Amino acid sequence: MEAYRGYYNERWPHNLSPQAVSLKEYFLNVYGAADGYDGGDPAGSGDYAVGLNARRTGWVQSTAPRHPSGTNWLLADRRGRLAAFAVVNQQAAVWLEAQPGADQWRGPFFLGGGPLAPNLAVSLTPDGRWQIFALRLSRLAPDGANAREIVLLEQSEPDGVFPGWITLGNPSAGDPQRDRHLGAPAVTRDGRGRLHLFVRNAGQGLHSRVQETDGSWGEWTDLRGHEFRRDSPRSPRRTAMWRCSPPVARASSTGRRATSTRRPAGHPASGSPSRPVPPRPSSSPAARS
């Protein structure tokens, strides 16, 4: 299931075509009871404050996912086989290509970790191990004392099992009113093989943690900035300096281009049905050959 922004959409840049705006306006006008439908309730059957003014609210000109993802949900492993990652029923899942280019898939294999926000950030280590990063909704409370954290699932060895999720924390941990504003993770590697993790913080800037080549993690570093959206800063890319930019599909070391247009059957965004599968332990050998 994909979640989208609601009323706050009015404050975002317009990104829909005139045709899409007209269709969305039609449905919002129905919501505003502009179609004259009588539901039999004396109080009415719509939001009369909207009426025929749906376009004026600013809601119709944009559509934005609540937890947008980059392109690295689909990557090739060291053998050239594609692996597709997604969140299903609040837990991580992976589909594995049987052979490079065969268009035959195994899965989904469930990796646990929930409750997770809908999208994942994935990286392949230089020695061929999968790393899966997610935003975990650790605590949801009616009093606003919500807790969120970045979590990581990392293979113990290439083609091996996943021993279990670990937490990488939250730069605003301990402050319930700021904790909940944590954004989704984005990851990339620099030329030295170090992994850089980026998240939007409660101050609408960026924080980062770096994993060294020996596997150790540094502390959270405040990169400043302001007015970043609450979603992921997307996949940063390495240029002459670090910058956040829209995700770009890259060719893998095998020469195969991994893009986000091809989704295995049963993937939440593929449009094809998938029967419910009971959760499997996080040690499921999901990436074994």
N, C-alpha and C positions, 0 to 999 in steps of 0.2 A: 504494500500500500504506500502510495506517495502522498506526503502532506504538503500543503501549500499555505502561503501567507494569507491572512485574512484582512481585517480592516486596515492594518498598517500598510497595506499595499498602496494606499493613496500617497504615501510619502516617498515612493520609489520611482525611479525613471520609467517612463512609458516604454514598453517593449513589444506591444502587440500590433499586428497589422490592422488596417481599417476594417477588414472583413471580420477578423477575430473580435475586435472591439464591439462591432455591431451585434454579433451572435451572443457575446457575454452580456451586453446591455439588454438584449431581449429577455434572457433568463432572469436578470436582476429586476427588470420591470415586472415580470410575473411575480417575483418575490415581493415586490412592492404593491401587489394587488392591482396593478395597472391594467390587467386583462379583464377586470370586472367579474371575476369568478366569485360566486357566492357559496361559501363553505357551510352555511347554515349557522354560523356562530354570530350572535348579535355584536360581538366585539370586532368582527371583521375577520378577514382571512389573509392578511398580509401586513407588511411593514409600510404603513401609509406615510411615514416620514420620508421614505424613498420614493414611492409613487412612480412617476415618469421621470424622475430626476437622477436615475442611476449613473448617468455619465458625469453629472456634476459632482458626485461624491468623490471621484478620482479612483474608485475601485475597479473600474472596467478596463482602464488603459494598460494595466500591467498584470502579469501572472508570475509569481516567483515561488520556487520550491522552498519549503521550510528548512530542509537540510540538503542543499545541493551537493553533488559530488563532482570530483574531477574525472580524469580519464584513467586513473591508475587502479580502477576496480578490475581491469582486464589486463593481465600481463603474461608474458611468456617465461617459463622456467628455463633452467640452464640447458634442457634438452630441446627447447623450442616448442614445448607444449603449452597451450594457453590455459590459464586458470582464471575463472571468473568468480569474484567475491561479492557478496551482498548480505543484507540483514533481512532475515525472515523470522517473523514472530518475535522480534526483539533480540534475536541471537544471530551470530555470524554463521554464514554458510559459504561453501565453495563448490563449484563445478569444475571438473578436470577434463581436458581434452585427452582422448585416448592416445592419439598419435598426432604429430604436427600436421595440420592441414586436413585431417581426416573427417572433420565435422561430425565426429561421434564423441559424445560426452558422457561422463559418469558423475553421479551426484543427484541431488545435493548431499554433501556431507556437512553435518551440523557441528559447530565448534564452540557453542555456548557463549558465555560472556555477558549475557543480558542482565538487566534490560538495557539495550543499546539504542542510540539514535539511528535513523535509517541508513546512513551511508558510512563507508569505511575508507581508510587510506591504507594502501598496501605497498610494500617495498620488497625487493629481492636482494638479500645480502650479497656481497661479492663472492662468497663461497656457496651461494645457491640455496639459502634458507629463506622461507617466507616470514615476513613480519606484517602483522595485521594490527592497525591502530583504529581505535573507536572512541566515541564519546559515550560514556556510560551514565545513565540517569540513576544514580545510586540511591537517591531518596527523593520521593515526591510527597510533599506535605501541604495540607490546606492552609497552614499558617505562613506559607511562603518560605519555610526553612528547607528549601530544596538543596540537594547536593549533587554535583556532577564532577566527573573525573575523566581523565584520559587513561585508557587502558591499552595494554599491548599483549598480543599473543605471538610467540616466536617459536619457530621450529628448533628442536634441539640439534638437528643435523640435517643435511640435505636429504630429501625423500623420507624424512623421519616423522616422528609423532610431534604433537604440540603438547608440551608438559602442563600448561595451564596459563591463565591470564595473570598479568601483574599490573599494578597501578603505577602510573607516572604522575599522578596527582593533578592539582589544579593550582595555578598561580594565585588564585584568590581564595584558596581553601581556608575554612575557619570563619568566613564572613558569609552567612546565609543569603544576605541580600545581594552580594556580589558573586557568590559562588555559582548561582544559576545562570549567569550571563556568559559562561564559558562557551566558546565556539567549537565547531568540529575540527578535527586535526587535518593537517596537510603535511606531507613529508617529501623530502628529496635528498639526494646525495651530492656531496661536492666532489671535486676532483681527487681528493685524498681518500675517498671512500667513507667519510663520516656521514652519518645520517642527521638531518636537521628536521626537527618537528616544530611546526608553527600552529598557534591557536590564537583566536581573537579573545582578548581578555575583557574584564568587566568595564574597563575604562575606554573601550572601543578602540584600543590599540592592539599591538601584537606582542606575544611572548613566545619565546623559543627555548627548546632544550636540544642539546647536541649529544649524540651517542658516538663515542670515539671508536676507532677501529678495533680496540680490544674488548668492546662490548660495554664499557662503563658509560654511565650517564652523567652529564653535568647538571648544574642547577638551572632553574628557570631564569631566563634573562629577559628583561623588559626592553623591547625594541622600539618603544614609544609609538608614535603614529596616533591617528585619531579618526573617528567616524568610519571605522571599518564596520561592515555589516555583521550581524550576529552569526551568519553562516561561515563556512570555511573560507580562509583566505585563498582557496584553490591551490593548485600545485605550483609552488614557486619554481622558477627555473634559474639555472646558473648562467649569468652573463658576466660582464666585467665587474658587476657588483650584484649583491642579492637584491631581488625585487619580487613583488607579488604580481602575478599576471595570470590571465586566463589559461586553463589547461591546454596543452598542445600534445597531440598524439606523436609518439616517438617510435622510431624503428628500434627493435631490440637488437641485442648482440648477435642474434641469429639472422638478422636481416628481415625478419617478418615484422610487418607493421601492426602494432597492437592499438586498435582504436575502440571507441565505445559504441560502435554501431552494430556489432554482432553479439547477440546474447543467446546463450543456450536455452533450450526448452525448459520451462519451469522457473527461469530467472524472474524475479518480481517485475522487471521492466520489459519482459519479452512479449507480453500479451498472450502467452500460452498458459493454460491451466497447469497447476502443480498440485498433486494430492498432498494433504498434510502428512508430514513425516515426524514421528516423535523425536525429541531431542536426543542426541548422542553425547556421550561424555566428551569433554574437551580434549581427551587424549586420543580421539578417533584418528586413525592413520590416514587422514584425508589427503595427504600429499604423497603417499607412497605410490610407486609405479604399479 
